[in-house]
Amino acid sequence: MADSPAITLLDVRVPLPAALQEHVRTALSPLVWAMLAGITSGGLALQIPIFLLNYGDPTRHRAGRFFRDLGVVATKLNPMWDFRVHGQLPNYVPGKTVVVCNHVSNSDAFLIAHVPYEMKWLGKASLFKVPVFGQLMRMAGDVPVQRGTKNSIVEAMGRCREHLERGMPVMIFPEGTRSKSADLLPFKDGAFRLAIETGADILPMAVAGTRDALPKHSWRFGFARGLVHVGEPISTEGMTLNDLADLRDRTRDVVAGLLAEITPLVE
């Protein structure tokens, strides 16, 4: 089910002059950072026993879902963000699936966490080095990758393949980086090669409205209404690598369509 509407500061605040809004952002941002630090530190203390009690589960489902739920809690407590799932979710049972989505902001993960599927994220290796947060990602079973390093990419794809073979979805941003504009970047082949080689479905998603939530190269949070829209799964049954380009372009068209639906709702 999609999130039910909730009242936030975005709904009740009086429109402010741009200069005053900047002062409000500056005043609130340290409080939000303190809140995030408290949630991640407390979350780590709780996730450790969850991880240990479920150590025999190679999918790390409970530890992973707990980590995503921390992101949902952080979003709900941030007075500048209103993040929700748009529309009804597809008739989809999580399993061997490569989830793909456009990438707008570092806050995308907080938004996508509202989708109630556990999935393992392919993320920049630098994120796994962030104190506390990196430990949470590792215990959740997420997969680090060093962009531009062939050995790291091969190892990361191997770990994604292992997750898929266990019936655990993996989450990949096929653009490879955040888009600097509202336009989709070209999709890279990796996610689609992985899906075809493992026989996994593709689950397309789109996010909109997060660009100002945590602007690049800024420590200040911004007022943002974010939506994530989940599309219908795309089967790769019977496909070979000869179909890779068609699958990639077809999926990009679907993501573009999902994005076009939600973008007017957050502007």
Buried (B, 14 or more C-beta within 10 A) or exposed (E): EBBEEEEBBEEEEEEEEEEEBEEBBEEBBEEBEEBBEEBBEEBBEEBBEBBEEBEEBEBBBBBBBBBBBBBBBBBBBBBBBBBBBBBEBEEBEBBBBBBBBBBBBBBBBBBBBBBBBBBBBBBEBEBBEEEBBBBBBBBBBBBBBBEEEEEBBEBBBEBBBBBBEBBBBBBBBBBBEBBEEEEBBEBBBBBBBBBBBBBBBBBBBBBBBBBBBBBEEEEBBBBBBBBBBBBEBBEBEEBEEEBBEEBBEBBBEBBBEBBEBBBEEBE
